[in-house]
Amino acid sequence: MWQMLQHDEPDDFVLATGETHSIEEFLELAFLEVGISDWRPYVRQDHQFFRPAEVDILLGDPSKAERVLGWHREVDFPGLVRLMVQHDIKLVAGS
């Protein structure tokens, strides 16, 4: 973020892993973080919340931020999931 704010001209930058992951991959990692090996009994799908026209692939392209700002990600996908879960655990615990 700091690098974006220091850039001479206002511009749009995408900060992303450049990888694509499924919701199932996210759920598996998130539940494993709290010691649950099978997330399926805890998750339900409600088709009313599905997109009317599903997107086949969602993928952020960080190449412009890398090229222009010299930005590179420091956290991989499993690490990001771990950070998110640990943050939520702290919120629930009231810390």
Gaussian input, Z-matrix of N, CA and C with variables (Angstrom, degrees):
# hf/3-21g

backbone

0 1
 N
 C     1     B1
 C     2     B2     1     A1
 N     3     B3     2     A2     1     D1
 C     4     B4     3     A3     2     D2
 C     5     B5     4     A4     3     D3
 N     6     B6     5     A5     4     D4
 C     7     B7     6     A6     5     D5
 C     8     B8     7     A7     6     D6
 N     9     B9     8     A8     7     D7
 C    10    B10     9     A9     8     D8
 C    11    B11    10    A10     9     D9
 N    12    B12    11    A11    10    D10
 C    13    B13    12    A12    11    D11
 C    14    B14    13    A13    12    D12
 N    15    B15    14    A14    13    D13
 C    16    B16    15    A15    14    D14
 C    17    B17    16    A16    15    D15
 N    18    B18    17    A17    16    D16
 C    19    B19    18    A18    17    D17
 C    20    B20    19    A19    18    D18
 N    21    B21    20    A20    19    D19
 C    22    B22    21    A21    20    D20
 C    23    B23    22    A22    21    D21
 N    24    B24    23    A23    22    D22
 C    25    B25    24    A24    23    D23
 C    26    B26    25    A25    24    D24
 N    27    B27    26    A26    25    D25
 C    28    B28    27    A27    26    D26
 C    29    B29    28    A28    27    D27
 N    30    B30    29    A29    28    D28
 C    31    B31    30    A30    29    D29
 C    32    B32    31    A31    30    D30
 N    33    B33    32    A32    31    D31
 C    34    B34    33    A33    32    D32
 C    35    B35    34    A34    33    D33
 N    36    B36    35    A35    34    D34
 C    37    B37    36    A36    35    D35
 C    38    B38    37    A37    36    D36
 N    39    B39    38    A38    37    D37
 C    40    B40    39    A39    38    D38
 C    41    B41    40    A40    39    D39
 N    42    B42    41    A41    40    D40
 C    43    B43    42    A42    41    D41
 C    44    B44    43    A43    42    D42
 N    45    B45    44    A44    43    D43
 C    46    B46    45    A45    44    D44
 C    47    B47    46    A46    45    D45
 N    48    B48    47    A47    46    D46
 C    49    B49    48    A48    47    D47
 C    50    B50    49    A49    48    D48
 N    51    B51    50    A50    49    D49
 C    52    B52    51    A51    50    D50
 C    53    B53    52    A52    51    D51
 N    54    B54    53    A53    52    D52
 C    55    B55    54    A54    53    D53
 C    56    B56    55    A55    54    D54
 N    57    B57    56    A56    55    D55
 C    58    B58    57    A57    56    D56
 C    59    B59    58    A58    57    D57
 N    60    B60    59    A59    58    D58
 C    61    B61    60    A60    59    D59
 C    62    B62    61    A61    60    D60
 N    63    B63    62    A62    61    D61
 C    64    B64    63    A63    62    D62
 C    65    B65    64    A64    63    D63
 N    66    B66    65    A65    64    D64
 C    67    B67    66    A66    65    D65
 C    68    B68    67    A67    66    D66
 N    69    B69    68    A68    67    D67
 C    70    B70    69    A69    68    D68
 C    71    B71    70    A70    69    D69
 N    72    B72    71    A71    70    D70
 C    73    B73    72    A72    71    D71
 C    74    B74    73    A73    72    D72
 N    75    B75    74    A74    73    D73
 C    76    B76    75    A75    74    D74
 C    77    B77    76    A76    75    D75
 N    78    B78    77    A77    76    D76
 C    79    B79    78    A78    77    D77
 C    80    B80    79    A79    78    D78
 N    81    B81    80    A80    79    D79
 C    82    B82    81    A81    80    D80
 C    83    B83    82    A82    81    D81
 N    84    B84    83    A83    82    D82
 C    85    B85    84    A84    83    D83
 C    86    B86    85    A85    84    D84
 N    87    B87    86    A86    85    D85
 C    88    B88    87    A87    86    D86
 C    89    B89    88    A88    87    D87
 N    90    B90    89    A89    88    D88
 C    91    B91    90    A90    89    D89
 C    92    B92    91    A91    90    D90
 N    93    B93    92    A92    91    D91
 C    94    B94    93    A93    92    D92
 C    95    B95    94    A94    93    D93
 N    96    B96    95    A95    94    D94
 C    97    B97    96    A96    95    D95
 C    98    B98    97    A97    96    D96
 N    99    B99    98    A98    97    D97
 C   100   B100    99    A99    98    D98
 C   101   B101   100   A100    99    D99
 N   102   B102   101   A101   100   D100
 C   103   B103   102   A102   101   D101
 C   104   B104   103   A103   102   D102
 N   105   B105   104   A104   103   D103
 C   106   B106   105   A105   104   D104
 C   107   B107   106   A106   105   D105
 N   108   B108   107   A107   106   D106
 C   109   B109   108   A108   107   D107
 C   110   B110   109   A109   108   D108
 N   111   B111   110   A110   109   D109
 C   112   B112   111   A111   110   D110
 C   113   B113   112   A112   111   D111
 N   114   B114   113   A113   112   D112
 C   115   B115   114   A114   113   D113
 C   116   B116   115   A115   114   D114
 N   117   B117   116   A116   115   D115
 C   118   B118   117   A117   116   D116
 C   119   B119   118   A118   117   D117
 N   120   B120   119   A119   118   D118
 C   121   B121   120   A120   119   D119
 C   122   B122   121   A121   120   D120
 N   123   B123   122   A122   121   D121
 C   124   B124   123   A123   122   D122
 C   125   B125   124   A124   123   D123
 N   126   B126   125   A125   124   D124
 C   127   B127   126   A126   125   D125
 C   128   B128   127   A127   126   D126
 N   129   B129   128   A128   127   D127
 C   130   B130   129   A129   128   D128
 C   131   B131   130   A130   129   D129
 N   132   B132   131   A131   130   D130
 C   133   B133   132   A132   131   D131
 C   134   B134   133   A133   132   D132
 N   135   B135   134   A134   133   D133
 C   136   B136   135   A135   134   D134
 C   137   B137   136   A136   135   D135
 N   138   B138   137   A137   136   D136
 C   139   B139   138   A138   137   D137
 C   140   B140   139   A139   138   D138
 N   141   B141   140   A140   139   D139
 C   142   B142   141   A141   140   D140
 C   143   B143   142   A142   141   D141
 N   144   B144   143   A143   142   D142
 C   145   B145   144   A144   143   D143
 C   146   B146   145   A145   144   D144
 N   147   B147   146   A146   145   D145
 C   148   B148   147   A147   146   D146
 C   149   B149   148   A148   147   D147
 N   150   B150   149   A149   148   D148
 C   151   B151   150   A150   149   D149
 C   152   B152   151   A151   150   D150
 N   153   B153   152   A152   151   D151
 C   154   B154   153   A153   152   D152
 C   155   B155   154   A154   153   D153
 N   156   B156   155   A155   154   D154
 C   157   B157   156   A156   155   D155
 C   158   B158   157   A157   156   D156
 N   159   B159   158   A158   157   D157
 C   160   B160   159   A159   158   D158
 C   161   B161   160   A160   159   D159
 N   162   B162   161   A161   160   D160
 C   163   B163   162   A162   161   D161
 C   164   B164   163   A163   162   D162
 N   165   B165   164   A164   163   D163
 C   166   B166   165   A165   164   D164
 C   167   B167   166   A166   165   D165
 N   168   B168   167   A167   166   D166
 C   169   B169   168   A168   167   D167
 C   170   B170   169   A169   168   D168
 N   171   B171   170   A170   169   D169
 C   172   B172   171   A171   170   D170
 C   173   B173   172   A172   171   D171
 N   174   B174   173   A173   172   D172
 C   175   B175   174   A174   173   D173
 C   176   B176   175   A175   174   D174
 N   177   B177   176   A176   175   D175
 C   178   B178   177   A177   176   D176
 C   179   B179   178   A178   177   D177
 N   180   B180   179   A179   178   D178
 C   181   B181   180   A180   179   D179
 C   182   B182   181   A181   180   D180
 N   183   B183   182   A182   181   D181
 C   184   B184   183   A183   182   D182
 C   185   B185   184   A184   183   D183
 N   186   B186   185   A185   184   D184
 C   187   B187   186   A186   185   D185
 C   188   B188   187   A187   186   D186
 N   189   B189   188   A188   187   D187
 C   190   B190   189   A189   188   D188
 C   191   B191   190   A190   189   D189
 N   192   B192   191   A191   190   D190
 C   193   B193   192   A192   191   D191
 C   194   B194   193   A193   192   D192
 N   195   B195   194   A194   193   D193
 C   196   B196   195   A195   194   D194
 C   197   B197   196   A196   195   D195
 N   198   B198   197   A197   196   D196
 C   199   B199   198   A198   197   D197
 C   200   B200   199   A199   198   D198
 N   201   B201   200   A200   199   D199
 C   202   B202   201   A201   200   D200
 C   203   B203   202   A202   201   D201
 N   204   B204   203   A203   202   D202
 C   205   B205   204   A204   203   D203
 C   206   B206   205   A205   204   D204
 N   207   B207   206   A206   205   D205
 C   208   B208   207   A207   206   D206
 C   209   B209   208   A208   207   D207
 N   210   B210   209   A209   208   D208
 C   211   B211   210   A210   209   D209
 C   212   B212   211   A211   210   D210
 N   213   B213   212   A212   211   D211
 C   214   B214   213   A213   212   D212
 C   215   B215   214   A214   213   D213
 N   216   B216   215   A215   214   D214
 C   217   B217   216   A216   215   D215
 C   218   B218   217   A217   216   D216
 N   219   B219   218   A218   217   D217
 C   220   B220   219   A219   218   D218
 C   221   B221   220   A220   219   D219
 N   222   B222   221   A221   220   D220
 C   223   B223   222   A222   221   D221
 C   224   B224   223   A223   222   D222
 N   225   B225   224   A224   223   D223
 C   226   B226   225   A225   224   D224
 C   227   B227   226   A226   225   D225
 N   228   B228   227   A227   226   D226
 C   229   B229   228   A228   227   D227
 C   230   B230   229   A229   228   D228
 N   231   B231   230   A230   229   D229
 C   232   B232   231   A231   230   D230
 C   233   B233   232   A232   231   D231
 N   234   B234   233   A233   232   D232
 C   235   B235   234   A234   233   D233
 C   236   B236   235   A235   234   D234
 N   237   B237   236   A236   235   D235
 C   238   B238   237   A237   236   D236
 C   239   B239   238   A238   237   D237
 N   240   B240   239   A239   238   D238
 C   241   B241   240   A240   239   D239
 C   242   B242   241   A241   240   D240
 N   243   B243   242   A242   241   D241
 C   244   B244   243   A243   242   D242
 C   245   B245   244   A244   243   D243
 N   246   B246   245   A245   244   D244
 C   247   B247   246   A246   245   D245
 C   248   B248   247   A247   246   D246
 N   249   B249   248   A248   247   D247
 C   250   B250   249   A249   248   D248
 C   251   B251   250   A250   249   D249
 N   252   B252   251   A251   250   D250
 C   253   B253   252   A252   251   D251
 C   254   B254   253   A253   252   D252
 N   255   B255   254   A254   253   D253
 C   256   B256   255   A255   254   D254
 C   257   B257   256   A256   255   D255
 N   258   B258   257   A257   256   D256
 C   259   B259   258   A258   257   D257
 C   260   B260   259   A259   258   D258
 N   261   B261   260   A260   259   D259
 C   262   B262   261   A261   260   D260
 C   263   B263   262   A262   261   D261
 N   264   B264   263   A263   262   D262
 C   265   B265   264   A264   263   D263
 C   266   B266   265   A265   264   D264
 N   267   B267   266   A266   265   D265
 C   268   B268   267   A267   266   D266
 C   269   B269   268   A268   267   D267
 N   270   B270   269   A269   268   D268
 C   271   B271   270   A270   269   D269
 C   272   B272   271   A271   270   D270
 N   273   B273   272   A272   271   D271
 C   274   B274   273   A273   272   D272
 C   275   B275   274   A274   273   D273
 N   276   B276   275   A275   274   D274
 C   277   B277   276   A276   275   D275
 C   278   B278   277   A277   276   D276
 N   279   B279   278   A278   277   D277
 C   280   B280   279   A279   278   D278
 C   281   B281   280   A280   279   D279
 N   282   B282   281   A281   280   D280
 C   283   B283   282   A282   281   D281
 C   284   B284   283   A283   282   D282

   B1=1.4425
   B2=1.5284
   B3=1.3308
   B4=1.4518
   B5=1.5214
   B6=1.3395
   B7=1.4581
   B8=1.5288
   B9=1.3186
   B10=1.4674
   B11=1.5202
   B12=1.3218
   B13=1.4610
   B14=1.5214
   B15=1.3153
   B16=1.4521
   B17=1.5257
   B18=1.3169
   B19=1.4671
   B20=1.5211
   B21=1.3314
   B22=1.4638
   B23=1.5236
   B24=1.3095
   B25=1.4677
   B26=1.5224
   B27=1.3458
   B28=1.4733
   B29=1.5344
   B30=1.2973
   B31=1.4599
   B32=1.5197
   B33=1.3106
   B34=1.4579
   B35=1.5198
   B36=1.3258
   B37=1.4571
   B38=1.5184
   B39=1.3205
   B40=1.4576
   B41=1.5145
   B42=1.3302
   B43=1.4634
   B44=1.5219
   B45=1.3173
   B46=1.4628
   B47=1.5183
   B48=1.3221
   B49=1.4598
   B50=1.5231
   B51=1.3450
   B52=1.4498
   B53=1.5207
   B54=1.3227
   B55=1.4665
   B56=1.5234
   B57=1.3032
   B58=1.4558
   B59=1.5313
   B60=1.3235
   B61=1.4617
   B62=1.5205
   B63=1.3057
   B64=1.4658
   B65=1.5295
   B66=1.3229
   B67=1.4589
   B68=1.5284
   B69=1.3198
   B70=1.4704
   B71=1.5266
   B72=1.3362
   B73=1.4675
   B74=1.5259
   B75=1.3320
   B76=1.4669
   B77=1.5307
   B78=1.3271
   B79=1.4587
   B80=1.5230
   B81=1.3244
   B82=1.4646
   B83=1.5291
   B84=1.3214
   B85=1.4620
   B86=1.5290
   B87=1.3297
   B88=1.4689
   B89=1.5247
   B90=1.3099
   B91=1.4590
   B92=1.5267
   B93=1.3238
   B94=1.4673
   B95=1.5244
   B96=1.3215
   B97=1.4699
   B98=1.5286
   B99=1.3297
   B100=1.4714
   B101=1.5354
   B102=1.3435
   B103=1.4602
   B104=1.5107
   B105=1.3264
   B106=1.4677
   B107=1.5278
   B108=1.3317
   B109=1.4662
   B110=1.5312
   B111=1.3189
   B112=1.4725
   B113=1.5178
   B114=1.3269
   B115=1.4645
   B116=1.5231
   B117=1.3023
   B118=1.4715
   B119=1.5335
   B120=1.3266
   B121=1.4711
   B122=1.5342
   B123=1.3167
   B124=1.4640
   B125=1.5262
   B126=1.3220
   B127=1.4700
   B128=1.5235
   B129=1.3235
   B130=1.4701
   B131=1.5273
   B132=1.3086
   B133=1.4627
   B134=1.5112
   B135=1.3148
   B136=1.4551
   B137=1.5235
   B138=1.3091
   B139=1.4609
   B140=1.5301
   B141=1.3197
   B142=1.4695
   B143=1.5312
   B144=1.3353
   B145=1.4581
   B146=1.5275
   B147=1.3296
   B148=1.4575
   B149=1.5269
   B150=1.3108
   B151=1.4657
   B152=1.5239
   B153=1.3327
   B154=1.4706
   B155=1.5303
   B156=1.3113
   B157=1.4599
   B158=1.5319
   B159=1.3096
   B160=1.4581
   B161=1.5264
   B162=1.3064
   B163=1.4569
   B164=1.5252
   B165=1.3314
   B166=1.4632
   B167=1.5193
   B168=1.3288
   B169=1.4596
   B170=1.5306
   B171=1.3173
   B172=1.4590
   B173=1.5247
   B174=1.3257
   B175=1.4493
   B176=1.5182
   B177=1.3248
   B178=1.4587
   B179=1.5155
   B180=1.3251
   B181=1.4629
   B182=1.5261
   B183=1.3351
   B184=1.4624
   B185=1.5266
   B186=1.3307
   B187=1.4658
   B188=1.5300
   B189=1.3308
   B190=1.4653
   B191=1.5304
   B192=1.3208
   B193=1.4653
   B194=1.5274
   B195=1.3202
   B196=1.4627
   B197=1.5303
   B198=1.3284
   B199=1.4625
   B200=1.5300
   B201=1.3333
   B202=1.4640
   B203=1.5219
   B204=1.3110
   B205=1.4636
   B206=1.5274
   B207=1.3328
   B208=1.4571
   B209=1.5200
   B210=1.3453
   B211=1.4602
   B212=1.5216
   B213=1.3225
   B214=1.4655
   B215=1.5164
   B216=1.3023
   B217=1.4616
   B218=1.5182
   B219=1.3077
   B220=1.4614
   B221=1.5233
   B222=1.3283
   B223=1.4594
   B224=1.5253
   B225=1.3327
   B226=1.4563
   B227=1.5284
   B228=1.3250
   B229=1.4615
   B230=1.5335
   B231=1.3358
   B232=1.4757
   B233=1.5270
   B234=1.3166
   B235=1.4565
   B236=1.5131
   B237=1.3388
   B238=1.4631
   B239=1.5275
   B240=1.3337
   B241=1.4660
   B242=1.5287
   B243=1.3208
   B244=1.4614
   B245=1.5303
   B246=1.3347
   B247=1.4671
   B248=1.5269
   B249=1.3282
   B250=1.4639
   B251=1.5274
   B252=1.3407
   B253=1.4617
   B254=1.5266
   B255=1.3211
   B256=1.4695
   B257=1.5253
   B258=1.3148
   B259=1.4619
   B260=1.5280
   B261=1.3368
   B262=1.4540
   B263=1.5335
   B264=1.3258
   B265=1.4703
   B266=1.5271
   B267=1.3154
   B268=1.4616
   B269=1.5249
   B270=1.3383
   B271=1.4750
   B272=1.5187
   B273=1.3227
   B274=1.4555
   B275=1.5366
   B276=1.3321
   B277=1.4599
   B278=1.5262
   B279=1.3286
   B280=1.4623
   B281=1.5180
   B282=1.3242
   B283=1.4694
   B284=1.4980
   A1=109.95
   A2=116.05
   A3=120.30
   A4=110.10
   A5=117.05
   A6=120.76
   A7=111.14
   A8=117.59
   A9=120.97
   A10=110.70
   A11=116.33
   A12=120.56
   A13=112.31
   A14=117.88
   A15=121.71
   A16=112.61
   A17=117.50
   A18=122.22
   A19=109.79
   A20=117.13
   A21=122.33
   A22=114.19
   A23=117.03
   A24=122.07
   A25=110.18
   A26=117.86
   A27=119.23
   A28=109.25
   A29=116.32
   A30=120.33
   A31=109.11
   A32=116.40
   A33=122.38
   A34=108.68
   A35=115.61
   A36=121.43
   A37=109.06
   A38=115.76
   A39=122.10
   A40=107.71
   A41=115.47
   A42=120.77
   A43=106.34
   A44=116.28
   A45=120.70
   A46=109.48
   A47=115.59
   A48=119.91
   A49=112.12
   A50=117.19
   A51=120.06
   A52=111.82
   A53=116.20
   A54=122.46
   A55=108.47
   A56=115.75
   A57=120.02
   A58=108.74
   A59=115.61
   A60=121.60
   A61=108.61
   A62=115.80
   A63=120.70
   A64=109.86
   A65=114.79
   A66=120.42
   A67=109.37
   A68=116.96
   A69=119.86
   A70=111.24
   A71=117.65
   A72=120.05
   A73=110.67
   A74=115.95
   A75=120.51
   A76=110.23
   A77=116.45
   A78=120.60
   A79=111.83
   A80=116.49
   A81=119.86
   A82=110.64
   A83=117.32
   A84=120.91
   A85=111.60
   A86=116.87
   A87=120.53
   A88=111.10
   A89=117.35
   A90=119.72
   A91=111.49
   A92=117.84
   A93=119.77
   A94=111.03
   A95=116.77
   A96=121.02
   A97=111.72
   A98=116.56
   A99=119.85
   A100=111.77
   A101=115.93
   A102=120.09
   A103=115.83
   A104=118.14
   A105=121.15
   A106=108.04
   A107=116.45
   A108=120.01
   A109=113.83
   A110=118.14
   A111=120.95
   A112=109.31
   A113=116.69
   A114=121.99
   A115=112.49
   A116=118.27
   A117=121.76
   A118=114.58
   A119=120.42
   A120=118.63
   A121=113.54
   A122=117.56
   A123=121.58
   A124=114.07
   A125=117.57
   A126=121.07
   A127=109.66
   A128=114.81
   A129=120.74
   A130=108.67
   A131=115.95
   A132=121.87
   A133=108.39
   A134=115.87
   A135=121.14
   A136=107.15
   A137=116.31
   A138=121.73
   A139=113.48
   A140=118.21
   A141=119.13
   A142=111.22
   A143=117.13
   A144=120.72
   A145=113.39
   A146=117.62
   A147=121.03
   A148=108.96
   A149=116.76
   A150=120.79
   A151=109.08
   A152=117.34
   A153=119.18
   A154=112.10
   A155=116.58
   A156=121.30
   A157=106.66
   A158=115.92
   A159=120.80
   A160=111.00
   A161=115.42
   A162=121.76
   A163=107.38
   A164=116.78
   A165=120.09
   A166=112.30
   A167=116.41
   A168=118.86
   A169=109.22
   A170=115.58
   A171=121.83
   A172=106.82
   A173=115.91
   A174=120.12
   A175=109.38
   A176=116.36
   A177=120.75
   A178=110.15
   A179=116.33
   A180=121.62
   A181=109.50
   A182=117.93
   A183=120.81
   A184=114.15
   A185=118.59
   A186=120.93
   A187=113.03
   A188=118.44
   A189=120.06
   A190=110.83
   A191=117.57
   A192=120.95
   A193=110.36
   A194=116.52
   A195=120.05
   A196=110.45
   A197=115.79
   A198=121.68
   A199=111.98
   A200=117.17
   A201=121.52
   A202=112.15
   A203=117.02
   A204=120.83
   A205=113.64
   A206=116.21
   A207=119.08
   A208=112.15
   A209=116.07
   A210=121.68
   A211=109.87
   A212=116.34
   A213=122.20
   A214=107.61
   A215=116.26
   A216=119.81
   A217=110.36
   A218=114.48
   A219=120.69
   A220=111.72
   A221=117.12
   A222=121.66
   A223=108.30
   A224=116.72
   A225=120.05
   A226=109.77
   A227=116.99
   A228=121.29
   A229=112.65
   A230=119.37
   A231=118.05
   A232=112.15
   A233=117.29
   A234=120.46
   A235=112.57
   A236=116.82
   A237=121.16
   A238=110.87
   A239=116.40
   A240=120.32
   A241=109.74
   A242=116.92
   A243=121.44
   A244=110.78
   A245=117.48
   A246=121.13
   A247=111.75
   A248=116.77
   A249=121.00
   A250=110.89
   A251=116.64
   A252=120.83
   A253=110.16
   A254=117.10
   A255=119.79
   A256=111.10
   A257=118.01
   A258=120.96
   A259=110.59
   A260=117.38
   A261=120.72
   A262=111.57
   A263=116.40
   A264=119.67
   A265=109.83
   A266=117.60
   A267=121.07
   A268=111.32
   A269=117.08
   A270=120.23
   A271=111.14
   A272=116.77
   A273=121.51
   A274=110.80
   A275=115.92
   A276=120.65
   A277=112.14
   A278=116.87
   A279=120.36
   A280=114.08
   A281=117.43
   A282=119.33
   A283=111.50
   D1=-43.89
   D2=-178.72
   D3=-58.98
   D4=-42.84
   D5=179.97
   D6=-61.61
   D7=-37.84
   D8=178.38
   D9=-64.07
   D10=-42.29
   D11=-178.35
   D12=-69.91
   D13=-23.72
   D14=179.20
   D15=-86.86
   D16=-10.07
   D17=-178.23
   D18=-64.52
   D19=139.88
   D20=-175.16
   D21=-61.90
   D22=-39.47
   D23=-177.60
   D24=-114.15
   D25=138.55
   D26=174.29
   D27=-59.44
   D28=139.22
   D29=-178.23
   D30=-160.25
   D31=168.26
   D32=177.27
   D33=-104.19
   D34=133.90
   D35=178.35
   D36=-131.81
   D37=140.88
   D38=175.99
   D39=-102.90
   D40=124.18
   D41=174.21
   D42=-106.00
   D43=115.36
   D44=-173.27
   D45=-155.39
   D46=167.86
   D47=177.95
   D48=-77.73
   D49=-22.80
   D50=-173.45
   D51=76.46
   D52=12.99
   D53=179.36
   D54=-120.05
   D55=159.04
   D56=174.74
   D57=-116.47
   D58=139.42
   D59=-179.17
   D60=-138.07
   D61=149.57
   D62=179.71
   D63=-86.39
   D64=162.28
   D65=173.74
   D66=-61.46
   D67=-36.73
   D68=178.33
   D69=-61.29
   D70=-40.45
   D71=176.73
   D72=-62.09
   D73=-43.26
   D74=178.61
   D75=-60.94
   D76=-48.46
   D77=-179.00
   D78=-61.33
   D79=-42.99
   D80=179.92
   D81=-59.14
   D82=-48.21
   D83=-179.13
   D84=-66.56
   D85=-42.01
   D86=-177.86
   D87=-64.89
   D88=-45.40
   D89=-179.55
   D90=-70.31
   D91=-36.12
   D92=176.14
   D93=-62.32
   D94=-32.11
   D95=179.43
   D96=-61.14
   D97=-29.04
   D98=178.61
   D99=-105.82
   D100=15.49
   D101=172.89
   D102=85.08
   D103=17.74
   D104=179.57
   D105=-109.87
   D106=117.57
   D107=-174.78
   D108=-85.15
   D109=-21.15
   D110=179.27
   D111=-124.70
   D112=105.28
   D113=-177.09
   D114=-79.16
   D115=-17.49
   D116=-171.63
   D117=-57.28
   D118=-39.00
   D119=179.24
   D120=-66.88
   D121=-15.10
   D122=-175.23
   D123=-102.52
   D124=-6.12
   D125=-173.15
   D126=-123.97
   D127=131.24
   D128=175.40
   D129=-120.30
   D130=148.94
   D131=175.03
   D132=-104.94
   D133=136.47
   D134=175.22
   D135=-117.98
   D136=110.98
   D137=-173.76
   D138=-62.56
   D139=-17.82
   D140=177.57
   D141=-67.51
   D142=-18.73
   D143=179.97
   D144=-98.51
   D145=3.76
   D146=176.60
   D147=-72.34
   D148=148.91
   D149=176.37
   D150=-67.44
   D151=140.76
   D152=177.96
   D153=-61.81
   D154=-38.05
   D155=177.03
   D156=-124.28
   D157=96.15
   D158=-175.48
   D159=-65.99
   D160=140.90
   D161=176.69
   D162=-86.72
   D163=131.37
   D164=-177.19
   D165=-66.63
   D166=-41.08
   D167=-176.80
   D168=-145.41
   D169=134.85
   D170=175.14
   D171=-116.28
   D172=122.34
   D173=-174.68
   D174=-148.16
   D175=120.05
   D176=177.18
   D177=-83.83
   D178=135.04
   D179=-179.64
   D180=-107.16
   D181=103.58
   D182=-177.51
   D183=-87.25
   D184=9.62
   D185=-171.61
   D186=-59.95
   D187=-35.50
   D188=179.03
   D189=-66.29
   D190=-43.74
   D191=178.35
   D192=-64.29
   D193=-36.86
   D194=178.07
   D195=-66.60
   D196=-45.58
   D197=-176.08
   D198=-70.63
   D199=-48.42
   D200=-173.01
   D201=-82.88
   D202=-41.60
   D203=-174.06
   D204=-100.07
   D205=-14.78
   D206=-173.57
   D207=73.84
   D208=20.59
   D209=-178.36
   D210=-78.24
   D211=141.13
   D212=172.81
   D213=-142.29
   D214=140.23
   D215=-179.69
   D216=-64.22
   D217=147.90
   D218=178.79
   D219=-111.60
   D220=-11.60
   D221=-176.28
   D222=-123.88
   D223=131.15
   D224=176.12
   D225=-85.32
   D226=176.38
   D227=-175.91
   D228=-59.06
   D229=-50.12
   D230=177.87
   D231=-60.13
   D232=-37.51
   D233=178.01
   D234=-65.44
   D235=-37.88
   D236=177.73
   D237=-64.98
   D238=-44.41
   D239=177.74
   D240=-60.72
   D241=-43.96
   D242=178.91
   D243=-58.86
   D244=-46.74
   D245=178.73
   D246=-60.38
   D247=-41.68
   D248=-179.18
   D249=-64.51
   D250=-45.81
   D251=-178.77
   D252=-65.48
   D253=-45.03
   D254=-179.99
   D255=-62.80
   D256=-37.04
   D257=176.53
   D258=-63.22
   D259=-45.13
   D260=179.28
   D261=-64.04
   D262=-37.63
   D263=177.53
   D264=-61.77
   D265=-42.73
   D266=178.07
   D267=-64.04
   D268=-40.08
   D269=177.79
   D270=-61.80
   D271=-45.57
   D272=-179.21
   D273=-64.81
   D274=-37.32
   D275=-179.97
   D276=-74.76
   D277=-12.10
   D278=178.37
   D279=84.93
   D280=16.81
   D281=179.92
   D282=-84.71

